[in-house]
Amino acid sequence: MRARLERGIGTSALVVGLGARSRDALVPALSSAGVPIGYVHDRDPARAEDFARLQEAGRVPEWAVFSTELPTRVDDFRIAVLATPHDSHYALTRRLVAAGLWVLKEKPLARDHAEASALVRECGSQISILVERPHLEPFQLAARLLDAIGEPVRYEIRYWRTPQEYRDTWRNDFAQAGGGALLDLGYHVMDVVVRLWGPPVHLSASRGHPDQARHGYIVEEDVRLRMRHRSPCVGSVHISRVADAPLESYEVIGSEGVLRFNKSTVTLSPRGGPPKSWTYPVNPLDHTALGLRGALDLVGKPEAALAEARHGVQVMDVIAQAYDALADRRAQEGRTAP
């Protein structure tokens, strides 16, 4: 038994998918969290070179295994970490849970709302969704400060990335990704929106960058949303993967002041009083580690995990509504075209 523990057997992680996200963020975060990686699976044999470099860097133990096949036995592992194209999330999560593993999976919850709902019904109490913002100090502080600006009236969110980050990856393939910026970046934004204000009661959407095709994209890459909540608070969201420079910012206007925040700064400007600001260091690897620790905290807590998974279904429902709104707008524009 001692030898098994020293080698991490029974306590190690099975990593499924060794793309850029796993290689550059999840594997280092697992290492820093003290979770040894016992087995890495990726269907691409060329990823064995990345695996070897991670071992050389001390991120993966020397005794760990790389394979293009999933392991035949999983009792050597404590958890599975899933980071693959979206079209494989549903089947792989079900397979890993059926084998007895707790699955920490990359967002989105699934490729679409139907798969997400089915996944949570079948195994929602044994999965943790890897999201970062609820675990970052600036977002936690912002959530606590909302009462200081009175009734929420309006919010504006911008989440932008540059074309070269996504154009030549599977995220530009609808079959694998299930969508573009709205499903990918939009999951992060809607995760925050639903936590702070609940799902919208009304939503409209439009494509905000008509010449996105010149960047070589196939899926939607620039979307603007308008949402109204029960509060009644209204919000505007601009999500883009064709921006000139990356940006993520949140501004909330309330009856008694304004709150602005991002991953590094929170500024509270109360009506009639001086503004107050808080700053935080920005380290993307630390952010990934915080999200990972939040997901690990749910392991073995089926009721809490199921509640979080149901929240994920709400997020996917808002995204589905946005896709429906985009389709309705395209249909209207088609009917009015000369």
Buried (B, 14 or more C-beta within 10 A) or exposed (E): EEEEEEBBBEBBBBBBBBBEBBBBBBBBBBBBBEBBBBBBBBBEEEBBEBBEEBBEEEBBBEEBBBBEEBBEEBEBBBBBBBBBBBBBBBEBBBBBBEBEBBBBBBBBBBBBBEBBBBBBEBBBBBBBBBBBBBBBEBBEBBBEBBEBBBEBBEBBBBBBBBBEEBBEEBBBBEEBBBBBBBBBBBBBBBBBBBBBBBBBEEBBBBBBBEEBEEBEBBBBBBBBBBBBBEEEBBBBBBBBBBBEEEEBBBBBBBEBBBBBBBBEBBBBBBEEEEEEEBEBEEEEEBBBBBBBBBBBEBBEBBEBBBEBBBBBBBBBBBBBBBBEBBEEBEEEEEEEEE
